[in-house]
Amino acid sequence: MDMQALEVLLETVAQEELLSRFTRVESRNKADGSLITEADIAVQARLVAELKSRWPGIPVLGEEMTAEQQDAVLASGQPFWCLDPLDGTTNFAAGLPYFAVSLALIDQGRAQAGLVYDPQRSECFRARRGEGAWLNGAPLRIARAPDRLRDCVALVDMKRLPVVLGGRLASAAPYRSQRSFGAVALDWCWLAAGRCHIYLHGRQNLWDYAAGSLVLAEAGGVGCLTDRPDGECNPRLYLGSRVGVGAVSRPLFDAWREWIGGE
């Protein structure tokens, strides 16, 4: 697989289909209450066609496909592409410049390769399992990490967390400062780039985390997908909502998980 060719493909489609519509598109609600725009549909249609043309033996599972189409891809048992054509649709629809296209190749329940492209910053994060991570072609490796939780900048999505945990974070947070930007794939990648230090998100789907969590792992960070914030980590990827927890180092990850599980 030519990762550079994939990078060029994502860049081209995102620039042409997303940026051309940014601040000039209407949104509507899907059945689950989330937003969708013309841009989501256009990017998915174009990338599905391109991927099928270049790799005809690999099916594509896209966020905007029907549940029946997604189930058919999973039931095949083959390696498949997992595509989020517009991660951060709410931001995109509101004119907030934090969104991306995310693509992962999944085989036997694990992401083997992943790319996340941010057209606003012209940043492409990519990774291959066991081979490392890159940002715009340069090796990406977490070089420094705070020693203590109280020195960390945290990315935390508050609205999807259990009420008790949300209350603890609001009243007695263990970190220095907290942000929530609204695009899961980019959140994982910004953690990999050291722009924040710890991460917690209460509900994300396979297309949200598949590529970005691989970028973090290959950059030297630690990530966990679990059924609840204090639950056991599950390395297998599957369709459905999961909690995402991460950190730029093992000591911070362990301290963060211990705090999350406390009373």
Order of alpha helices (4+ residues) and beta strands (2+ residues): alpha-beta-beta-alpha-beta-alpha-beta-alpha-beta-beta-beta-beta-beta-beta-alpha-beta-alpha-beta-alpha-beta-beta-alpha
